Amino acid sequence: MKEQLKKFLNEEQDPKAIEKITSKLNDLLMKNEEIGYIAVQKKPAITVFPDSIVMTNKRIIICKPKNLGLSMDFIDFTWDEIEGTFVKENILGSEFSFSTKTEMQVSIDYIPKIQARKIFTYAKEQLDILKNPTANTSVSGEEKPEETKIKQEEVIEEVETEEVTNFAEIIPVSSIYSETITENSISTGEKKLNELSQNELFEKLQNYKRLLDNGLILQGEYDVFKKEILSYM
């Protein structure tokens, strides 16, 4: 027995049928197409030329021997043609069937139950891959180069913003500016700070706080205004 055939004989498939199918499929497989599973029909009576279902990563292939096994008919359906797959377990084996988007129904009976479950699961996996393509994402879950680049740019932007904010908080008010912030320079209208009531002083302090929160003044400026106002409260 050829080594490459052993992986298709896990569920008691007929070795002769598998060998005949794979020998003919070698010339039919497309580029990058791989056989995933082969299920072989097993009727109650001795079946010399059973039908088979071949599952590949690109399509479903129905293999039907004819002319006493001297030739074989192949009918294939690509995964994007498949609408749904079904398995019906009977007393003697199972019936595997699928429907196409053109409302065609295809079925093969007397598939051993464990083989029917295998091809049903394989079909579901292929249809799921078709609906949720992961061609650009590695199996290990590594990030795409584009996603990594975007995240790096976001991190750089956040760091730069944080540094600017911290600089704004610790920058001292220049000596020239602090000298100009006197009782007269922060007076309201014609009133000076010493002429304002407690409520007016509190309201003025709140106004400066809003300017700080909106980024219109620096933390150092606000601290000077606050100290000046609190000295009159």
Secondary structure, DSSP 4 states (H G I P E B T S, - for coil): --GGGGGG-TT---HHHHHHHHHHHTTT--TT--EEEEEE---SS--SS--EEEEESSEEEEEEEETTTTEEEEEEEEGGGEEEEEEEE-SSSEEEEEEETT--EEEEEEE-HHHHHHHHHHHHHHHHHHHS--TTS-TT-PPPHHHHHHHHHHHHHHHHHHHHHHHHHHPPPPHHHHHH-STTTT-BTTB-GGGS-HHHHHHHHHHHHHHHHTTSS-HHHHHHHHHHHHTT-
